[in-house]
């Protein structure tokens, strides 16, 4: 409607000029809208800014991979620690049964029942060590190859409290080791996350600077369009 009115008042030359300004403005607005909607930045006139933006992007992606890898390792240690927690409870139960077995108040049948319970508890520990997996990979395969650990599971050592205490000490040490690694990984994740956030902030500044320039240009074209309309208005 505006162009029809302008054509009637001022002629085709004015309409062509305004049409070109409007087309340029619409094109710039389309580019800015696309960029903002997609979260992506373009730097058609700033190759240095483009290179800096891409460099920052590569750093951000690397840190994201490091964070993901560290989180996966934390999940691994959490899973392993959970299995070791189960083993700790079983060993404490074995210790109680062993102490009870040493009292003189049980019959031979009672002792046989206690022996069977102790045997089953040891079998449960072995089962946990063999079956524990993370992402379909054995967690304790290395421990199962340890000859010292295997000797502690020999049947003749079942009823020795010293043997049980050694096993408990060994398992608790492994748990504390996993806890230390999880703490270290969590600290690394926090540090890497801060680096990623700071770099992302700088990257956004680079992109926002370019978008700010282009939005300023768009506003300027709108103002120019208004100015030309006023200039084309006939004097009273």
N, C-alpha and C positions, 0 to 999 in steps of 0.2 A: 504494500500500500504506500509506504514511504517512497519507494522508487517510482511508482506510477505518478504520485503527486509531484515529485521532483522533475520527472520527465515532462509533465505538463507545464510546469512553471519555468524550467531552466534549460530544457533541451537535452538532446541525446548525449552530448559531450560530458555534461555534468553527471548524468546517470552512469556513463561508462566509468568515470573516475570513481564515483562512490561505490559502484559495483566491485571494482578492483580492490578498493580498500576493505570492503566487507569480506571479499573472498580471502584476502591475506589474513585478516583478523580471524575468520572462521578456521582457516588452516592452522594458525598458531594455537588457537584454543583447542582444536582437535588433538594436536600433538601433546599439549600439556595435559589434557584430560586423559589421554591414553597412558601417558607416563605415570601420572598420579594414581590412576585406577589399577595399573599393573604393578606398581611399586618398583618400576625400573626407570633408570635415568639414561638419557641420551646426551651426548656431547658433540653435536655436529660441528660446532665452531671452537671446541676446546680440546684438542688431542692430548694436551698435557693433563688436563683434568680427567679425561677418559682413562689415561694410563694410570694415574694415581688411584682412581676409583677401582680399577680392576686389580691393582696390586693389593689394595686394602681388602677387596673381596676375596682374593686368594688366601690372605692371612686369616680372615674370618672363617673360611671353610676349613682350613687346616686346624684351627683351634676347635672348631665344632667336631671334627673327627677325633681330636685328642680327648675332648670331653666325653664323647660317646664311648671311646675305647676305655677310658678310666672308669666310667660308669659300669661298663660290662664287667671289668675286673672286680669292681666292688660287689656286683651281683654274684660273681663267682665265689669270692671269699665269704660272702654272707651265706651262700648255699653250703659251702664246705664247713663253715663254723656251725651251721645248724645241725649237720650230720654229727660233728664232733660233740655237740651239746648232748645229742641223744646217747652217744657212746659214754660220755661222762656219767649220765644218769644210770646207765646199765652197769658200769664199773662200780659205782657207789652201791648199787644193789648187790653186786657180787661180793663186795667187801662185807656188807652186813650179813649175807648168807655164810661167808667164810668164818666170821667171828662167832656166829650162832653155832656153826658146826663144831667149834672147839669146846663147847660146853658139854659137861658130862651127863646131861639130863635127857639126851635123845637115844632112842632105841636104834638098832641097826636099820630097821625099816625107815625110820625118820632120817637117818643119815643118807640112805640111798635116795630118798626123795630130795633132800637138799643137794646131793651130788648131781642129780638129774637137772635140778633147777639151775645150778651153777653152769653145767655143761651147756644148757640151752641159752643161757645169758651170753656165754662166750660165742656160741654159734650166731647169736643175733648181732654181736659186734662184727664178726667176720662177714656176715651178710651185708651189713651197712657199708663196710669198707669196700666190698666187692661191687655192690650195686650202685653206690653213690655216683651220680653223673651230673654234668652241667653241659647243656647243648649237645647231648649224646656222647660226651667224652668222659672217661673215668676220671674222678677227682683224686682218688687215693692209690692210683696204680703204682706210683713211686714208693709210697709207704709199704705197699704189699710186697715189694721186692726187697725191703730192708730185712736182712737176716736177724738183726738184733730184735726187731719187733716180732718177727715170726717165732723166735725162741720164747718170747713171753707168752705165746699162745700154745705152748706145748702142754699136753695134758698133765704131766707131772708137776707143772707149776701152777695149776689151777687153784690150789688151796693155800698158796703162800701169800700172806698179806704183803710181804715185801714186793712180790711180783706185781700184785694189784696196785700198790702204791707207785711203783715205777711206771706202770701203764697210765695211771691217773696223771702223774707228773708230766709224762710225755704228751698226753692229749691236751692238758692245760697249757703246756708250752706252745703247742701248735695253734691253739685257739688265741693265745696272746699274740703270737706272730701274725695271724690273720687280722686281728684287731689293729695291730700297728700298721699293717699294710693298708687297711681300709682308711685309717686316719690320714696316712700320707697321701693316698689317692684323693680323699675328700679335700685336703688342703690344696692339692694341685688343681683340682677342678675349680675351686674358688678363685685361685690366682688366674687360671686360664680364662675363666668366665669374665673376670674383671678386664683382662686384656681384650677379650672379644667385644665387650660392651663399649670400652673406650674407643676401639678401632671403628666399631659400627657408628659411634657418635661422630667421629671424624669423617667417616664415609658419608653419613647423612648431611654433614655440613657442606662437603664438596658438592653433593648432588643438589642440596637445597640452594646453594649459591647460584648454580647454573639455572635451576628452575626459577629462582627469584629474578634473575636477569630477564628470562624469557617472559615471565608474567608481567614484569615492568614494561617490556616492549609491547605486550598485548594491550596493557592499559593505555600506553602512550598512543597506540593506533586508534583506540576508541576515542581518546581525547582529540586526536587529529581529525577524526571523522566528524565529531561535533563541531570543531572549529571550522572545517570546510563547509559544513551545512550552514553555519552562521554567516560565513563569508558569501555564500551563494544566495542568502536571503536578500530580496530587493530592498533597497533603502526606502524608508517611508517619506 
